[in-house]
Amino acid sequence: MEQRVFGSTGVTVPVLGQGTWQMEDDDRASALRSLQVGLELGLSHVDTAELYGYGEVEELVGEALVGCRDAVFLVSKVMPNNATYEGTLKACERSLKRLRTDRLDCYLLHWPGPHPLEETVRAFERLQEEGKIRSWGVSNFDVDELEEVLAIAGPGRLACNQVLYHLRERYIEHRVLPWCERHGVAVVGYSPFGSGDFPEPGSADGRVLAEVARAHGVTPRQVALSFLTRRRSVFAIPKASREAHTRDNAAAERLRLSEEEVARLEEAFDSQGEQRSLPVV
Ligand code: NAP
């Protein structure tokens, strides 16, 4: 699995990881098996959050990681409502317990929330000093909010911004992605398959996607993952609770799209205007 430097951390992380949102609704044994197969195949960036199943998913991830924790880049997120100074410290302790570990590799603020960012950043810095987190980042932050974090924390502190990024949602390409690249911040694209809304071959854009896939003898989803991670600052974290899906996703790493194919996909999937704001989560 191709490794890339994860923002300012200097740590290398696989370009493709594993998401876990809504896994609490899936067959537990299948989700667990999927995660474990993913780890065997090198999808060792595992993304979760205290929000997911209100702790249930972190418990599942904790179980999947037994015996292989050290080989995993483990990420969790504090809910904005909990993200006061004290609230963040306590939320992290709860997540560590559910995940059966003594540290997170990266800890994120799930989205901009009601509490002063200074407090969350101060808590993140303390958790890092104590070795409970190795790095910290944010999620769903637009450029103005990223500037605010930079002003509070100074350069080189913010590890990543985890943002919505799929073929039909390329908003981040306009300003967020260039900002992150300028400041050495990793971009982690979430919902790379648009959650449940993946382009069907019957649609105009889906037809182009299917043609590119056919030319390489791969699946459209593999083309999507390759396209989304075409810049070295970008990582993707598809979620799969079925082993066959996980295997399909892991194999995407071998695919190399030509410049012409990338251009074709860029044209087929309109990146839309700069005027829209980041979608509310
Ligand atoms: P996604 O990864 O875009 O899509 C997941 C869906 O695609 C599931 O139904 C999955 O099915 C299916 N799938 C996966 N691989 C497949 C394959 N190779 N072939 C066919 N179907 C496949 O959805 P997502 O969960 O929204 O996003 C991924 C992760 O990003 C989340 O799990 C979460 O960790 C993170 N996320 C973060 C935020 C945030 O605010 N920071 C928001 C949303 C998501 P099965 O599960 O049945 O295998």
Residues whose N, C-alpha, C, O or C-beta is under 5 A from the ligand:
A	BS01	NAP	G19 T20 W21 D47 H110 S139 Q162 Y190 S191 P192 F193 G194 S195 R221 I237 P238 K239 A240 S241 R242 H245 D248 N249 V281
